[in-house]
Amino acid sequence: MKHILKFSSFLLIGSILLTSCKKDNTVMVDEISSETLAQIASHGFETDDVRKVNEGYIVEGDIVLTPEFLSQNPATGASLLRIANDEQYRTTNLVTALPRTITISVEGTLTGLAVWSNATDAFINRYNALGLQITLQRVSSGGNVKIVGFNEPASGGFITLGSAGFPSGGNPYHEIKMNTNAQAYGTNPNQGYITSVLQHEMGHCIGFRHTDYFSRSSCGKRKQNEGTAGVGAILIPGTPSGFDNESFMLACSAGTDRTFNSNDVIALGHLY
Ligand SMILES: [Zn+2]
């Protein structure tokens, strides 16, 4: 999940200059082969902002695509769940063998820090309150999903708040990374805000893409529709109408404690 710092033209110019001075960034972009970019595009992701990381590649700000994921056949339109016409929940792989319990721990540098621990309990409670076929359960260490810290300052006007990947082999993605840099959440992080980011990253871990993947409107961009949107989509009749701009799976955060909206609840209930 990215957080827009500011979108003034001044900052945009500043970020362009900043990028051109940073040779490290250029090298990282150059390292991504055209073959890999083609694979990323074939799975329906943006290729204009791809970053190489240890686990694979980060796209759309916070989604980790592993080499294993990229080597799979791209999902077809049937993986698209569209609600209320405008709000689209695009899933790739899902967690299977339901009902099941997914265990979650807070590890590494985040261990013992009250705000991360409390936010973890809070987001777990939000999922469990929906009565889904997946139940989240906190464990003291290990487990199916580990929440760990990383430290990375803002770059190009954006800061990465956290990252996660998609399920594989019917199991949830194994890790949520959260940025401990003070530029992400400040020196005294707000528990509700962290709760909402963890809730969002957990959404990726169980297969959710960004609700606004087709437009990235939450990031202040207006992208072209992918063109395939709606083809083979699972449409749920009788769902709320009108666009609700507060989905927990919007690509960019407004810096608030965003939780499930009514459409998110329908989508989660449909899939799990
Ligand atoms: Zn995300």
Residues whose N, C-alpha, C, O or C-beta is under 5 A from the ligand:
A	BS01	ZN	M1 D62 A251
